[in-house]
Amino acid sequence: MSDIIEQLEWRYATKKFDRNKKLPQDKIDTLKQAFNLTATSFGLQTLSLIVVSNEDLKSALVPYSYNQKQVADASQLLVICIQDNISDLDVVDYYNNIKTTRNTPDEILKPYRNDLIKMIQKMTIEEQQQWSLNQAYIALGNLMTVCAIEEIDSCPMEGFIPEKYDDILNLKEKGLKSVLLLPVGYRAEDDMFADFKKVRKPLDETIIELN
Ligand SMILES: Cc1cc2nc3c(=O)[nH]c(=O)nc-3n(C[C@H](O)[C@H](O)[C@H](O)COP(=O)(O)O)c2cc1C
């Protein structure tokens, strides 16, 4: 079995974290970089990652996470957020970044920039948010795989009340909405879920090969 499959077998949705074991800073930095390196549609990156290390803040979020204690016990709580809307300026900033990073002449970038502005202007706010949300799931998957490779335990979570998180973390004033959680850290020795066998369909039910 390849190393990556072994690591994907090793990972599981951690229900009980060891609250005394903290991630070293280099692991947190790796997760930040991995989030930022996630591919996004057009490369626009309408996502942000909130890294919550503060113990009081993590504890305050438990009641708004259907009492799932992973949120408080994890070393860090990662909150994936989408922008509440996408403006022309987001697109302009993005193309300015390409211009300076790659030294691309403006005449080449201009038509692409204008087309993307038009495409985004045509979307309703709800469509913009759904578009960003699709990409938030890619970031979640990317982070989970990086966690598995780095032997960081994690638990993907949709089970929380986003409006409450947005209030507590002051996300509205940042123009953000919380959409997904990933508590990260180290499993508690007595997390019984660590020893459960993985439940998956047989490969021949999920893979269709057309030769
Ligand atoms: C998008 C998403 C949301 C999830 N939400 C929760 C959650 O709120 N709480 C939880 O304990 N597990 C949650 N899970 C974990 C799944 O139940 C778990 O990944 C699945 O049963 C497969 O088990 P494994 O990850 O241990 O292999 C979620 C998983 C995903 C992908």
The ligand as an SDF file (V2000), in Angstrom:
LIG
                    3D

 31 33  0  0  0  0  0  0  0  0999 V2000
  -18.5630   18.0510    5.1850 C   0  0  0  0  0  0  0  0  0  0  0  0
  -18.4780   17.1790    6.4070 C   0  0  0  0  0  0  0  0  0  0  0  0
  -19.1480   17.5460    7.5640 C   0  0  0  0  0  0  0  0  0  0  0  0
  -19.0350   16.7800    8.7370 C   0  0  0  0  0  0  0  0  0  0  0  0
  -19.6030   17.2180    9.9120 N   0  0  0  0  0  0  0  0  0  0  0  0
  -19.3110   16.5620   11.0620 C   0  0  0  0  0  0  0  0  0  0  0  0
  -19.7050   17.0840   12.3190 C   0  0  0  0  0  0  0  0  0  0  0  0
  -20.3220   18.1460   12.4300 O   0  0  0  0  0  0  0  0  0  0  0  0
  -19.3600   16.3900   13.4330 N   0  0  0  0  0  0  0  0  0  0  0  0
  -18.6470   15.2220   13.3830 C   0  0  0  0  0  0  0  0  0  0  0  0
  -18.3400   14.6460   14.4370 O   0  0  0  0  0  0  0  0  0  0  0  0
  -18.2630   14.6910   12.1930 N   0  0  0  0  0  0  0  0  0  0  0  0
  -18.5680   15.3440   11.0530 C   0  0  0  0  0  0  0  0  0  0  0  0
  -18.1310   14.8290    9.8480 N   0  0  0  0  0  0  0  0  0  0  0  0
  -17.3330   13.5870    9.8380 C   0  0  0  0  0  0  0  0  0  0  0  0
  -17.9740   12.4110    9.0550 C   0  0  0  0  0  0  0  0  0  0  0  0
  -19.0320   11.8600    9.8000 O   0  0  0  0  0  0  0  0  0  0  0  0
  -16.8710   11.3920    8.7820 C   0  0  0  0  0  0  0  0  0  0  0  0
  -15.8580   12.0130    8.0180 O   0  0  0  0  0  0  0  0  0  0  0  0
  -17.3950   10.1750    8.0340 C   0  0  0  0  0  0  0  0  0  0  0  0
  -18.2890    9.4470    8.8470 O   0  0  0  0  0  0  0  0  0  0  0  0
  -16.2750    9.2390    7.5790 C   0  0  0  0  0  0  0  0  0  0  0  0
  -15.4930    8.8260    8.6830 O   0  0  0  0  0  0  0  0  0  0  0  0
  -13.9200    9.1090    8.7920 P   0  0  0  0  0  0  0  0  0  0  0  0
  -13.7200   10.5570    8.4540 O   0  0  0  0  0  0  0  0  0  0  0  0
  -13.5900    8.8290   10.2340 O   0  0  0  0  0  0  0  0  0  0  0  0
  -13.2000    8.2120    7.8350 O   0  0  0  0  0  0  0  0  0  0  0  0
  -18.2790   15.5720    8.6970 C   0  0  0  0  0  0  0  0  0  0  0  0
  -17.6180   15.2160    7.4960 C   0  0  0  0  0  0  0  0  0  0  0  0
  -17.6970   16.0070    6.3850 C   0  0  0  0  0  0  0  0  0  0  0  0
  -16.9100   15.6100    5.1420 C   0  0  0  0  0  0  0  0  0  0  0  0
  1  2  1  0
  2  3  1  0
  2 30  2  0
  3  4  2  0
  4  5  1  0
  4 28  1  0
  5  6  2  0
  6  7  1  0
  6 13  1  0
  7  8  2  0
  7  9  1  0
  9 10  1  0
 10 11  2  0
 10 12  1  0
 12 13  2  0
 13 14  1  0
 14 15  1  0
 14 28  1  0
 15 16  1  0
 16 17  1  0
 16 18  1  0
 18 19  1  0
 18 20  1  0
 20 21  1  0
 20 22  1  0
 22 23  1  0
 23 24  1  0
 24 25  2  0
 24 26  1  0
 24 27  1  0
 28 29  2  0
 29 30  1  0
 30 31  1  0
M  END
$$$$
